[in-house]
Amino acid sequence: MYLNINRVEFVVTNLCTGQCKHCSVGHKIKETGHIQYERMKHILDKLCKRFSIQSVMCFGGEPLLYYNEVKEIMREASGCNIPKRQLITNGYFNKDPQVIRQAVIALKDAG
């Protein structure tokens, strides 16, 4: 069997701050579960050793509700030299300017 993976996408959570009518998982936006990086640590490293991964994306409901998980995924992607690292967000994950700043700095530092 031939398998060629070049892109990895993480649905961080279905929980979302929006109520968008066009949302494909709108019926799940109140679910509070999320990816736990500790349970999948080094998965990108393992994939990169076997495949030429060119892109990593984090999305879902509002992934920045769990920005620490996104940060760790992006840090691992950066460490694996994955050239394209993407995040789909509505940008509304917290009202506290300090938390927002902390998240932005953490993501920038993660690459």
C-alpha positions, -999 to +999 in steps of 0.1 A: +000+000+000+013+034-009+008+063+015+021+098+010+012+123+038+023+159+033-002+178+054-014+173+090-045+190+104-054+191+141-090+198+152-080+213+185-116+216+198-152+220+187-158+245+215-163+280+199-170+315+209-190+321+177-224+311+166-218+312+129-247+298+109-224+284+082-204+264+107-200+227+097-199+216+133-224+241+147-243+215+166-211+206+185-198+241+194-206+237+231-185+205+235-156+212+258-132+185+249-099+194+233-066+179+220-042+172+248-007+177+235+009+155+261-010+125+246+003+131+211+037+146+219+063+139+191+037+127+166+049+153+140+085+143+146+076+107+139+056+116+108+084+138+095+109+110+098+087+090+074+071+116+052+078+150+037+054+170+058+049+204+042+020+219+062+004+218+096-028+234+105-047+239+138-084+247+136-117+234+150-142+255+168-119+282+183-085+266+188-071+295+207-093+287+236-066+261+242-036+282+229-011+262+250-019+231+230-017+251+197+016+265+209+031+231+215+019+217+182+034+248+164+067+245+184+070+208+173+062+217+137+088+245+138+113+221+153+106+196+124+112+224+099+077+221+085+075+252+062+038+260+064+022+264+098-014+276+098-040+285+123-077+292+116-092+314+143-120+339+147-096+358+170-120+359+199-109+336+226-105+358+257-115+393+269-084+399+290-057+418+271-030+402+291-041+367+282-044+377+246-009+392+246+005+361+264-010+339+237+003+360+209+038+360+224+037+323+231+026+315+195+053+338+180+080+322+202+068+287+191+075+297+155 
